[in-house]
Amino acid sequence: MLSHLLLFEWKFYSRKISFYVMLLAFFGFGILIATSARIGFANITYNSPYVINLFFGMFSLASLFPIVIIASQSLLREKDNHFDAVLYATPITVTNYFISRFSVVFGIAIFTFLLFLCGFILGHIIKIDNSGNWGTFQLTHYFHSFFVIVVPNILFCTVIVCITAWFSKNKMLVYLSGLGIYILYILFSIFSNTPLISGASPVSDATMSLSAKLDPFGMAAFFEQTKHWTALKRNTIVLQLSEI
């Protein structure tokens, strides 16, 4: 039954031109960011693990767009079509129903960012040269950041949005949950002293440590771990899941 529900959801979205436009947009967005966006740090290469983590941490929030759109369509479809009253009278179990809908939202969000990732890698391949601004191309750096930073962020956002949709049955609250996640991200960026926030003031080690423990997006932990790293470490060492 679960496989049939997943197949049904795929057929539903695979017929939509807007779905493919969204996928193409994420791929193109990845190329655009990789070829044009630069974060200037002294002696830090453009394709270092440090810079890749920064970009992926920032743009993992872009996955809120497909998450909110797909969740509002998929999770509230029966309510919009006045079918929710008889849904559970069908052979569909509650477990299979929720797992299939959650899997669709999460899977599409992961797939869209994978296209962004592919575009980002392609953009770096296009722009890389022998100057000191670029290091050795390491494919593992990109996928390490994807699995350590992006996947947990997408999972967190999907859980929050889906729970909001299931309990509220209200599209406006689904959209507001996405906005709330983004605001939460900005607040933690400020308190974690991210270099991406203009005019960020130094914070104490205790404040940084507390932010690292509370930040659900992992960026505060990333900044805490790397704040004393030398340029050589930032250019060569990937983000660790334990203190080094």
N, C-alpha and C positions, 0 to 999 in steps of 0.2 A: 504493500500500500504506500509506504513512504517513497519508494522509487517512482511510483506513478504520480504522486503529488509533485515531486521535484521535476519530473518530466513535463507535467502540465504547466508548472510555473515557467520553465524554460521556453516552452512553446508560446506562452503568453507574451513574454518579452521579446523573443526572437522575431516576432512579426512586426515589432514597432521600429520604425525608422529612427525615432528619437533615441532609442536605446543604442543604436550603432553610432549615431552622432555623438553621444556622450562618450562612448569608448574611444572614438577617433579624437575627440577633444582632449581626453586625458593623455593619449599618446603624443599628440602635438604639443600639449602643455609641457610634457616632460622634455621634449626636444628644445622648446623655447627657453625653459629655465636653465637647462644645461649649457646652452650656447650663449646666453645673454646675461644671466644673473651671476653676480660675483660678490663674495663676502671677503673683504680685504683684511687679512691677518698677516702680520709680519712673518715671513719665511714659511707660511703654510700654503701648500700646493692646492690647486683648485679641485683635484680629485683625491685628496687625502681622506682617510676614514673620518677625521674630525669634521670636515666640511660636508661630507656625504651625510653624516648623522644629523648635522644641523638642518640641511635641506629636507631630508626625509622626515625629521621631527616636525618641521614647520608645515610641510605640505601633506603630511598624513591627515591633517585636519580637513584637507580638501575632500577626503572621503566622506565627510558629513553630507556633501551634496547628494551622491547616489544613495547613501544610507537613508536620509530623510525622505527623498523622493520615492524610493522603492518601498520603504516601510509604510508610507502614507497610502500607497497604491495597493500593496499586497496584503497588509495586515488589516486594512479597513475595507477591503473590496466587498465582502459579504454584507457589511453594514450599509455601504453605499447603495448596494443593489437590493436591500431589504431581504437578504437571504439568511441573515444571522440567526433568525428564530428557528429555522429548520436545519441548520448546519449539522448539529450533533445528532439529528435523527437519521443521518446518513451513516454508512459503514465507516466513515472517517473517525478515527479516535482522536481525542484531544492531544495526546502525545505526538502522534504523527503530524497532526495539523500544525502545532506550534513548532516542532522541529523543522518541518519542511519550509515554513515561512521564514523562520529565523535563518536557516541555512541559505535560503535564496538571498536575503538581504546581506548577510555576511559574505557569501560567496561572490556576489556581484561587486561589493565594495573591494574585496581582495583583488578580483580580476581587473577592475578599473585601475587600481594602484599598480598592479603588475604592468599594465600598459604604460602608465606614467614612468615606471622604473625602466622599461625597455626604451622608451623615448629618451629618458635621462642618460642612459648608457650610450645610446646612439649619438646623442648630442656631444658627449664627452669624446667619443671616438672621432667625431667630425672635427672638433676643435683642438684636440691634443697635439702638442708639438714638442720640440726638443728644448724649449726654453725652460728656465728655472721655475716657471709658474706651474708646471705640470710634473707630477711624479709618474712612477711606473704604473701602468694600468693593471689593476687587480680586480677581476670580476667578483671575487669573494667578498670584497669590501662592501659592494652594493647589496648583495644578498644577505650578508650578515646584518647590516643595518635594517634591511627589510624585515627580517624575522625577529630581531631584538627590539626594534622601536615601532615599526609600522604595524605589524600584525597585532601586538597587544593593544595599540591605540585604536585600531579599527574594531577589535573585539569589544573594548570598553564602550566605544561610541554606539556600536550596534546594540549592545545590551541595554544601555540607557534609553535609546530611542524606541526599541521594541517594547520594553516594559511600559514606557509612557503610552505607546499606541494601544497595547493590550488592555491596560487598566483604565485609560481615559476614553478610548474610542472617539477621540477628537483630533481632527487633522491639525487644527491650530496649535494644540498643545504639543503635537509631534514636531511641528516646525519650531516652536519655542524651545523644545528640549534640545534641538540642534543648536539654536542660538545660545542657549545656556551653557552648553559644552564649550562653545567657542569663547564665551566670556570667561569661563573657568580657566581655559588655557591661557588667556591673556593675563589673568590675575596671577597664576603661577609663574608665568614668564617674568612678570615684574618682580615678584618676591624672590625668584631664583637668580636675579641679577643677570639675566640673559644679555649677551652683547648685542642682540638684535633689537632691544628696546633702547631707543635714543635717550641718552642722558641717564642711563641706569647707574645708580649709585652703589658703591661697595656695600656688601652685607657681611655680617659676622659669620664665622664658621658654624656657630650654633644655629643661626637662622638658616644658613644654607643646608645644614644637615637635616633640620626639621622639614624644610621644603622638599628635600630629596625623598624623605619618607612618605610625605603626604601627596606629592604630585602624581596623579594617576597616569600622566602622559610620559613620564620617565625623563623629561628634559632637565628637570632640576637635578636628578641623580646624575645625568650625563655631565652637566656643568660642574657639579661637585667633584666628580671623579677626575675630570680633566683640567681643573683650574690651575693645578701646579705642574702640569705636564710641560715638558720642553717642546719646541717646535719639531724636533726629531720624533718624539713619541706621538705627537698629534698627526704626523705624516705617515706613520707606519703601524701604530697599534690600534686595533679595533676596540670598541666599547666592551668592557668586561662585565660579567654578571656577578662578580665578587670583587671585593676591594683588592687592589694591587699596590 
